[in-house]
């Protein structure tokens, strides 16, 4: 597993904190809803890096584009240093939601 940078952790947080799907592990969210960065270029670079690492899948282009956080990306996020992560991300709750979705 390739370690995440602080910016990549922030990119993953944008996906899981999106208002369009609670607990976005293996679920699509609108790309625009996942951007927590003030500069679009920073967001684009971070997402591109996460895609290259195999942690996020990106679909379509433009305003209809979506992102999916893959299980490998979530595992890498959980393994990242605590100082890279936002305490608003409830890892245990997101794990619980993921398990429930996989069981249904």
C-alpha positions as MATLAB code, in Angstrom:
seq = 'XXXXXXXXXXXXXXXXXXXXXXXXXXXXXXXXXXXXXXXXXXXXXXXXXXXXXXXXXXXXXXXXXXXXXXXXXXXXXXXXXXXXXXXXXXXXXXXXXXXXXXXX';
ca = [
       0.000    0.000    0.000;
       1.338    3.407   -0.978;
       1.214    5.977    1.830;
      -1.003    9.029    1.468;
       0.095   12.637    1.673;
      -1.792   15.120    3.819;
      -3.416   16.583    0.689;
      -4.480   13.127   -0.485;
      -6.072   12.492    2.909;
      -7.987   15.742    2.455;
      -9.131   14.567   -0.986;
     -10.478   11.337    0.494;
     -12.188   13.315    3.254;
     -13.977   15.343    0.612;
     -15.401   12.162   -0.855;
     -16.527   10.610    2.440;
     -17.905   13.914    3.756;
     -19.876   14.627    0.570;
     -23.496   15.551    1.224;
     -24.569   13.258   -1.601;
     -23.815    9.860   -0.065;
     -23.213    9.160    3.582;
     -20.271    6.822    3.808;
     -19.023    6.981    0.248;
     -16.797    3.901    0.279;
     -17.377    2.094   -3.023;
     -20.174    4.568   -3.853;
     -20.278    7.375   -6.418;
     -20.444   11.011   -5.342;
     -20.585   14.102   -7.549;
     -17.047   15.362   -8.064;
     -18.033   18.973   -7.337;
     -19.494   17.905   -3.974;
     -16.184   16.383   -2.857;
     -13.967   19.439   -3.383;
     -12.720   20.765   -0.024;
      -9.891   22.765   -1.601;
      -9.949   26.486   -2.327;
      -8.179   25.979   -5.670;
      -9.659   23.750   -8.343;
      -6.165   22.897   -9.628;
      -5.156   21.527   -6.209;
      -8.275   19.359   -6.081;
      -7.687   18.112   -9.627;
      -4.067   17.203   -8.858;
      -4.967   15.404   -5.644;
      -7.720   13.362   -7.302;
      -5.393   12.534  -10.214;
      -2.786   11.256   -7.741;
      -5.378    9.141   -5.909;
      -6.556    7.668   -9.221;
      -2.961    6.802  -10.215;
      -2.459    5.043   -6.870;
      -5.617    3.008   -7.460;
      -7.438    4.508   -4.472;
     -10.169    6.428   -6.313;
     -12.035    5.896   -9.581;
     -13.168    8.899  -11.598;
     -16.021    8.721  -14.108;
     -17.047   11.118  -16.884;
     -15.841   14.707  -17.305;
     -17.216   18.118  -16.476;
     -20.202   18.866  -14.280;
     -21.523   15.283  -14.481;
     -18.325   13.650  -13.267;
     -18.334   11.378  -10.231;
     -15.769    9.847   -7.893;
     -15.694    6.537   -6.051;
     -13.439    5.873   -3.084;
     -12.219    2.292   -3.390;
     -11.614   -0.052   -0.449;
      -7.839    0.249   -0.965;
      -8.103    4.029   -0.655;
     -10.105    3.748    2.537;
      -7.534    1.324    3.979;
      -4.726    3.735    3.069;
      -6.633    6.601    4.720;
      -7.070    4.608    7.921;
      -3.332    3.799    7.918;
      -2.301    7.451    7.420;
      -0.832    9.425   10.336;
      -3.444   10.950   12.656;
      -2.095   14.462   12.055;
      -3.038   14.103    8.360;
      -6.711   13.433    9.163;
      -9.691   15.615   10.007;
     -11.293   14.547   13.305;
     -14.736   15.150   11.739;
     -14.283   11.915    9.788;
     -15.833    9.192   11.956;
     -13.855    6.174   10.746;
     -15.751    3.669   12.891;
     -19.131    4.928   11.648;
     -18.030    4.843    8.007;
     -16.728    1.295    8.488;
     -20.092    0.329   10.015;
     -22.013    1.824    7.067;
     -19.717    0.050    4.606;
     -20.274   -3.325    6.277;
     -24.047   -2.833    6.338;
     -24.106   -1.944    2.644;
     -22.042   -4.968    1.714;
     -24.387   -7.244    3.679;
     -27.545   -5.973    1.977;
];
